């Protein structure tokens, strides 16, 4: 599920700042290559033991990801339910509490990147 109106799409940041801010909020840069990166935040539904992953992508517009000075532009934010052994189901409904937490984390990220 793409999270509309998160306000992140199109924001720019250098890699060092994006990594620092996103890590403080709880995101991890799991996948990356020279020109793009994917940041994930694991959210757990304690009632059902389901795991959800809040994810956003960033693409290099200046430089490569091997440099902390690389400029990245943020793309869509989305959330999916983790599936065994390693996948995400983007079509599953997301519980309101998980979605509320996801939106709070995205708002915090937007605020930190906009300062």
VOSE-793833 format. One line per 3 residues: number of its first residue (from 0); their letters; for each residue x, y, z of C-alpha. Coordinates in steps of 0.001 Angstrom, whole numbers, plus 524288, in hexadecimal, padded with zeros to 5 digits. Layout:
BEGIN
NUM = a = X/Y/Z  ...
//
This chain:
BEGIN
0 = xxx = 80000/80000/80000  80591/80D0B/7FBEF  8041A/81732/80693
3 = xxx = 7FE9B/82330/7FFF6  80123/830E4/804FE  80CE0/82D2C/80D62
6 = xxx = 8139C/83955/80837  8209A/83283/80608  82007/83063/7F763
9 = xxx = 8291F/839FB/7F0C8  830AC/83E27/7FCF9  83F61/83E8B/7FB19
12 = xxx = 84A28/83B67/804BD  85857/8379E/804B0  85AF7/82975/80828
15 = xxx = 861B9/82C34/8151E  85678/83491/81A26  84BFF/82B27/81541
18 = xxx = 852D8/81F95/81B99  85480/826E6/8286F  8467C/82BC6/82941
21 = xxx = 84021/81F2B/824BA  84844/816DC/82E0F  84426/81F37/839BA
24 = xxx = 835EA/81CE4/83618  8381A/80E44/834C0  839D5/80C21/82629
27 = xxx = 84495/8037E/820D3  84AA1/804CB/8134E  849AA/7F671/80F84
30 = xxx = 84AC3/7F662/800DD  8534E/7FF62/7F931  85B3E/8004D/7ECE8
33 = xxx = 8627A/80B86/7E6A1  85691/81364/7E2C5  84B6C/80F6D/7EBC9
36 = xxx = 84894/80B72/7F9B7  83D35/8057C/80121  83AAE/808E6/80F58
39 = xxx = 83226/80019/817E0  82BD1/80161/8252D  82646/7F534/82B9A
42 = xxx = 8193A/7F6D1/8329D  81353/7EB9E/83A6D  8051A/7E8D2/83D47
45 = xxx = 805EF/7E299/84AC8  7F7F7/7DD73/84A36  7FA3C/7D51E/83E10
48 = xxx = 80923/7D413/83DD9  808DD/7D97E/82FF6  8143D/7E1B6/82B71
51 = xxx = 81298/7ED6D/82292  81D5E/7F4AF/81BAB  81C98/8032B/818EC
54 = xxx = 82552/805FB/80D54  829DB/81164/80532  83310/811FB/7F9BD
57 = xxx = 83D3A/81C31/7F687  8440F/81E42/7E994  85110/82527/7E75E
60 = xxx = 85025/83161/7DF07  85E29/835DC/7E173  86936/82C47/7E41B
63 = xxx = 86901/81E0B/7E847  86543/817DA/7F530  87362/81517/7F899
66 = xxx = 874E6/82389/7FC2B  86E6C/829E6/80807  86CD4/83643/7FFCC
69 = xxx = 86426/82F99/7F5B9  8573F/836B3/7F3DE  84B39/82E0E/7F437
72 = xxx = 83D20/830C8/7F101  832D5/8295F/7F8B0  82886/8217D/7F19B
75 = xxx = 81BDB/81AFB/7F5E2  8198A/81604/803A3  81262/8092F/80515
78 = xxx = 80F2A/7FE99/80EDE  80D56/7EFFD/80DE4  80B62/7E42E/8169D
81 = xxx = 81734/7DB6F/817DE  81593/7CDC6/81243  81D7E/7C187/814C0
84 = xxx = 82882/7BFA6/811C5  82BA6/7CD24/80C61  82205/7D543/804F4
87 = xxx = 817FE/7DFF9/80658  80988/7DF55/8035F  8055D/7ECF1/7FF33
90 = xxx = 7F715/7E90E/7FD27  7F416/7E4CB/80B34  7EC27/7EE3C/81378
93 = xxx = 7F45B/7F5AA/81D59  7EEE1/7F726/82B2A  7EB8F/8051A/82EFF
96 = xxx = 7F561/8056D/83A33  8007D/8010F/83140  7FC8A/80B15/82702
99 = xxx = 7FBD8/815B4/83164  8099A/81253/83613  80E7E/8121E/82803
102 = xxx = 808DA/81F97/82545  80ED9/824DF/831D7  81C46/81FAD/82DFE
105 = xxx = 81B17/8255F/82045  81704/83298/825C0  822B8/83250/82EE6
108 = xxx = 82BB2/82F02/82380  825F4/839F7/81B3E  827BD/843AE/8265D
111 = xxx = 835F2/83FB7/82893  83940/84066/81A20  8326C/84D7C/81843
114 = x = 83A13/85471/82312
//
